[in-house]
Amino acid sequence: MRETAPVPSELCDEAMLPEAVGVRAPFNSYITAFLLGTYACVVLLYSEYTIPGVGAFIAAWVAVPFFAASDHIVFNGRRITRTGILPTIWAKLNSRRTSLRLSDIEQVDTQAIRVLRRGNRVHYRYRTCVRGRGISLCFTSHGENFRRLISQLLPRLNEDVLDARSLDLRSYPLDPKEVLMKASFAGIPSADVLRDTVTMRPSKLRGKVETELDISEDGENRARYLADLGNELRLSGHLVRALECFRRALLIQRKDGRLMYDFARCLHSLAATERSQKLAHRSIAALTLAERYSSDATLLARIGEAFAQIGDWRRAERTFNRAVETGGDTFLASRGLAETALREGKIAHVIHRFAAAANSTLSPALKRWSRDEASYYTNLNSDETYMEVEVGRVSMLESLQRTRRTLLRITAFGFFVVAVGITAADEVLVTVGLAVTTLALIVWLALRVASGVFAERIAYDEVSGED
């Protein structure tokens, strides 16, 4: 992975930007409000409530777009802030924050969402969430502003705060045009030419590409350049060409743990896109080789995280344990072992590992988060009443989520009845369909609010105080 020079945590607050950078906040809640407002407008006008119907129309088609346009995530070098009018009012009503200092950021998670596949390229939309102090600020990739925000924010954070995808975004630029130009200069064929070689192993391709690579002269620098190019192509959605870069790099350095790790992740992305079990098995095999060839504790912890993401918790635990044996109780390895112990229900191990994670990091935010997690599971382990309350909360949350999905199906059925009624000119069917849909949406909205309440852990002091 390309080396970066992150700003030390103690200096982050002093590095103000000459100009704040920002992106639009996610539109999910605003789209929901727009659709509900539009539906309310239609129902009210159909029921001949003209004034309320016009009010619902103005709210949905004027107020909601205005509030959405004013809602941004802004970073000024010291704080990352959400500037929307409604989020600010809601935060004040709930006595919550709307901004985070760099030293308060505990986790940065990035999801890659496949939004479109055109030819041999997958178009990804990246959703990055910055968490800390009980709040979460999320933003999605929308052009140049996202790249500017990422390039200014992520290098200033402790590497242990970032997940693997966030680390990729920090290390490699998201510039598809420049990446394609670099791939052409490097002699990487087009995806159409490489399509037949997708399922072939690097060793079987030695004769095909050896004439293009002077392995004796290129050496480690050439392999590193190809690996960086492969990661840039992977982030840009050119998975087949990225795979070819990693193959060529592996022909130069066959037993490099970092190269094999990047190769495995590219294979995993391609397997998910192609829905290929064969490629998925190969990605797991490559990840196992990466673990075997690696001797760096940080890399081993990242490999363990990759195993955990694909659901292979046994291999993940083994890799985290090896990371501890290699580099001691590092934060990433201790946190990973805490998560694997939690999967097995070993609460005492979870407490011990989170305490070890707190002692192994110099970041105040990570130290605070780890201690809070250790304290939470300690309270669960020592107080049966608190455990019962928390188990009940989690069960209720899962039940609410299932009920919400059922209500959406009922809503779809109600719309179908309305469509049939309109087609058949049957006013009774239309009325019944609207009644079913309206009731389902009202209950769904109430359950969505309740889900937000039950999603937060119950404070131990509240339960112990009642006792």
SULNOR-V722873 format. One record per backbone hydrogen bond with DSSP energy under -0.5 kcal/mol. NH is the residue of the N-H (numbers start at 1). CO is the residue of the C=O. E is the energy in kcal/mol with one decimal. If there is no record, write none. Layout:
BEGIN
nh = (NH;NH)
co = (CO;CO)
e = (E;E)
END
This chain:
BEGIN
nh = (6;7;11;12;12;14;15;15;16;17;21;23;25;26;31;32;33;34;35;36;37;38;39;40;41;42;43;44;45;46;47;48;49;50;53;54;55;56;57;58;59;60;61;62;63;64;66;67;68;69;70;71;72;73;74;74;75;76;80;81;81;82;83;83;88;89;90;91;92;93;94;95;96;100;102;104;105;105;106;107;108;109;111;113;113;114;115;115;116;118;119;121;122;123;123;124;125;127;128;128;129;130;131;131;132;135;137;138;139;140;141;142;145;147;148;149;150;151;152;153;154;155;156;157;161;162;162;163;167;168;169;170;171;172;175;179;180;181;182;183;184;185;186;187;188;189;194;195;197;198;200;204;205;205;206;208;209;210;212;213;214;215;217;218;219;222;223;224;225;226;227;228;229;230;231;232;233;234;235;236;237;238;239;240;242;243;244;245;246;247;248;249;250;251;252;252;253;256;257;257;260;261;262;263;264;265;266;267;268;269;270;271;272;273;274;275;276;277;280;281;282;283;284;285;286;287;288;289;290;291;292;293;294;300;301;302;303;304;305;306;307;308;309;310;311;312;313;316;317;318;319;320;321;322;323;324;325;326;327;328;330;334;335;336;337;338;339;340;341;342;343;344;345;346;347;350;351;352;353;354;355;356;357;358;359;360;361;367;368;369;370;371;372;373;374;375;376;377;378;379;380;381;382;383;384;387;388;389;390;391;392;393;394;395;396;397;398;399;400;401;402;403;404;405;406;407;408;409;410;411;412;413;414;415;416;417;418;419;420;421;422;423;424;425;425;426;427;430;431;432;433;434;435;436;437;438;439;440;441;442;443;444;445;446;447;448;449;450;451;452;453;454;455;456;462;463;464;465;466;467)
co = (4;155;8;8;9;11;11;12;14;76;75;73;71;138;27;28;29;30;31;32;33;34;35;36;37;38;39;40;41;42;43;45;44;48;49;50;51;52;53;54;55;56;57;58;58;59;62;63;64;65;66;68;70;23;72;81;21;79;100;74;79;98;72;81;84;85;86;87;88;89;90;92;91;80;78;101;101;102;131;131;161;129;127;111;125;112;113;123;123;121;117;118;237;116;121;122;113;111;126;139;109;137;107;129;135;132;130;136;128;24;126;140;142;143;144;145;146;147;148;149;150;150;153;154;158;158;159;108;163;164;165;166;167;168;173;175;176;177;178;179;180;181;182;184;183;187;190;191;194;195;197;201;201;202;203;205;205;206;209;209;212;213;214;214;215;218;219;220;221;222;223;224;225;226;227;228;229;230;231;232;234;233;237;120;238;239;240;241;242;243;244;245;246;247;248;249;249;253;255;293;256;257;258;259;260;261;262;263;264;265;266;267;268;269;270;271;271;275;276;277;278;279;280;281;282;283;284;285;286;287;288;289;290;296;297;298;299;300;301;302;303;304;305;306;308;307;311;312;313;314;315;316;317;318;319;320;321;322;323;324;328;330;331;332;333;334;335;336;337;338;339;340;342;341;345;346;347;348;349;350;351;352;353;354;355;356;358;363;364;365;366;367;368;369;370;371;372;373;374;375;376;377;378;379;382;383;384;385;386;387;388;389;390;391;392;393;394;395;396;397;398;399;400;401;402;403;404;405;406;407;408;409;410;411;412;413;414;415;416;417;418;419;420;421;422;421;425;426;427;428;429;430;431;432;433;434;435;436;437;438;439;440;441;442;443;444;445;446;447;448;449;450;451;453;459;459;460;461;462;463)
e = (-0.7;-1.3;-1.8;-0.8;-0.6;-1.2;-0.6;-1.4;-1.5;-2.2;-2.4;-2.1;-2.0;-0.6;-3.1;-2.1;-2.5;-2.6;-2.6;-2.6;-2.6;-2.4;-2.4;-2.5;-2.3;-2.2;-2.5;-2.7;-2.4;-2.4;-1.9;-1.3;-3.3;-1.1;-1.9;-2.7;-2.3;-2.5;-2.1;-2.5;-2.3;-2.5;-3.0;-1.8;-2.1;-2.2;-1.7;-2.6;-2.5;-2.3;-1.3;-1.1;-0.7;-3.1;-0.6;-3.1;-3.4;-1.9;-2.3;-3.2;-0.5;-2.7;-2.6;-0.6;-1.7;-2.2;-2.8;-2.3;-2.0;-2.2;-1.6;-0.8;-3.2;-2.2;-1.6;-1.6;-0.6;-1.1;-2.9;-1.7;-2.0;-2.2;-2.5;-0.6;-2.7;-0.5;-0.8;-2.3;-1.2;-2.2;-0.6;-1.8;-2.4;-3.6;-0.5;-0.7;-2.4;-2.5;-0.6;-2.7;-3.1;-3.0;-3.0;-0.5;-2.0;-2.0;-2.8;-0.5;-2.3;-0.5;-1.9;-0.6;-0.6;-1.3;-2.4;-2.5;-2.6;-2.4;-1.4;-2.5;-1.6;-0.5;-1.3;-1.9;-1.6;-0.6;-0.8;-1.8;-2.2;-1.8;-2.4;-1.8;-1.8;-2.6;-1.2;-2.3;-2.4;-1.8;-2.3;-2.3;-2.0;-2.2;-1.9;-1.1;-2.4;-0.6;-1.6;-1.1;-1.8;-1.3;-1.3;-0.8;-0.7;-1.0;-0.9;-0.6;-1.9;-1.7;-1.2;-1.0;-0.5;-1.3;-1.1;-2.8;-1.3;-1.3;-1.8;-2.5;-2.3;-2.4;-2.2;-2.4;-2.5;-2.5;-2.2;-2.2;-2.5;-2.3;-2.3;-1.6;-1.2;-2.4;-1.5;-0.5;-1.9;-2.3;-1.6;-1.8;-2.0;-2.1;-2.3;-2.2;-2.4;-1.4;-0.8;-0.7;-2.5;-0.7;-0.6;-0.5;-2.4;-2.2;-2.3;-2.6;-2.4;-2.1;-2.0;-2.3;-2.4;-2.2;-2.4;-2.7;-2.2;-1.9;-3.0;-1.4;-1.6;-0.6;-1.7;-2.6;-1.9;-2.1;-1.8;-2.2;-2.6;-2.1;-2.1;-2.0;-2.2;-2.0;-1.7;-2.5;-1.0;-2.4;-2.1;-2.0;-2.3;-2.3;-2.0;-1.9;-2.2;-2.2;-2.2;-1.4;-1.0;-2.2;-1.3;-1.8;-2.5;-1.9;-2.4;-2.6;-2.4;-1.8;-2.1;-2.0;-2.2;-2.1;-2.9;-2.3;-2.1;-2.4;-2.8;-2.2;-2.4;-2.0;-2.0;-2.2;-2.3;-1.9;-1.6;-1.0;-1.0;-2.5;-1.4;-2.0;-2.5;-2.2;-2.6;-2.4;-2.1;-2.1;-2.3;-2.0;-1.6;-1.0;-0.6;-2.6;-2.5;-2.6;-2.6;-2.1;-2.3;-2.3;-2.6;-2.6;-2.5;-2.3;-1.8;-2.2;-1.9;-2.1;-1.8;-1.9;-0.5;-2.0;-2.5;-2.2;-2.5;-2.9;-2.3;-2.1;-2.5;-2.5;-2.5;-2.4;-2.3;-2.3;-2.6;-2.2;-2.1;-2.4;-2.4;-1.8;-2.0;-2.6;-1.8;-1.6;-2.2;-2.6;-2.2;-2.2;-2.6;-2.3;-1.9;-2.3;-2.3;-2.6;-2.4;-2.6;-2.6;-2.4;-2.6;-0.5;-0.6;-2.6;-0.7;-1.8;-2.4;-2.7;-2.7;-2.5;-2.3;-2.6;-2.6;-2.7;-2.4;-2.3;-2.4;-2.3;-2.3;-2.5;-2.5;-2.1;-2.5;-2.0;-1.9;-2.3;-2.4;-1.6;-1.3;-2.5;-1.4;-1.0;-0.7;-1.1;-2.7;-2.2;-1.4;-1.6)
END
